[in-house]
């Protein structure tokens, strides 16, 4: 039996805008999108809700802090 696994596109920090999607954050942190949503609910990674659907976006600076990289704002 063979299993198909989803491969996430490789994301470069330099190419990312200031607000990034769940999928991009998950790819950077090498976790699932569901984990990112859970971290948001726990306050570990706060989300910004956009549009009427409530799509989540994350500040690039917050994600970099979670990665342990120093950023200047």
Secondary structure by P-SEA (a helix, b strand, c coil): cbbbbbbccccccccccccccaaaaaaaacccaaaaaaaaaaccbbbbbccccbbbbbbaaaaaaaacccccc
